[in-house]
Amino acid sequence: MDGPKTKDEPSPEGNDSSTTGATERTDAPNSLARTGNPTDQCLVPRSRPILFFSLAILGGFADLWSKSFIFNWRGLPGDKDIWWIVDGYFGIETAVNIGAVFGLGAGKGTIFAAFSIIAAIGICVWLFWFKAAVSLWLTTALGLVTGGIIGNLYDRLGLWWLDEPGYFPEWQSGVRDWILFQIPGVPFLDPWPNFNIADSLLVVGAGMLLYQSFFPGNLAASDEKTAPVGDKNGAEPNSKKA
């Protein structure tokens, strides 16, 4: 007479959910989720460097081309009147900012240029050495910021300045601006200081970074959407089959 089996038969499905979950997450080559394995490293998708450098180069090119075109068309500051697109609110007016934001730090162009170079190097190290580029959001934001840095750094280094009549010496480290925006009668917006495409890229990139600082969980979830989600013990949900 056969008695009850005392030896556990190995389950083909496997009941050790924690082992199974860890194995499945480790086997996923492009997974951005942590597996608990100290030797496991986040993989930066190959598309991230392409995205970053594309945004940086195209952003810098768009800024420099637009500055060259507008200054050739409208001339140096004061040469021509404002060319209005929306009368009284939005137009084109050439200007040279020898300072930083709102003209602060006038005459310190060399210092600003040095900070820009340091910032660009720091961004690349953060993204590709410390693997921040696993985040699509961060890669996009910092690509825009770097594009803005490239555009304004070109001007800060004096690469646009010509030693000709009409070019004041203090403009040599100044940044060319041409976008005019104002709302008559509104404080701080009547007018808003002239700006350029590089400034716009910097503002958009900084805004994206600010958003991430307030809502990091939402962006982290979107970056890891391809990775399996398990419980706190590493178990895969619904891993047991009926």
Protein Blocks (a to p, Z undefined) as FASTA:
>chain_A
ZZddfbdcddfkopalmlmmmmmmmmpmkbcbdehiakbccdddfklmmmmmmmmmmmmm
mmmmmmmmmmmmnopehkaccddfbghkaccdddddfbleehiaihilmmmmmmmmmmmm
mmmmmmmmnopmmpmklmmmmmmmmmmmmmmmmmmnopmbccdehiafklmmpccdfbdc
ddehiahiaccddddfklmmmmmmmmmmmmmmmmmmlmmmmmmmmpccddfkopaehkbc
ZZ
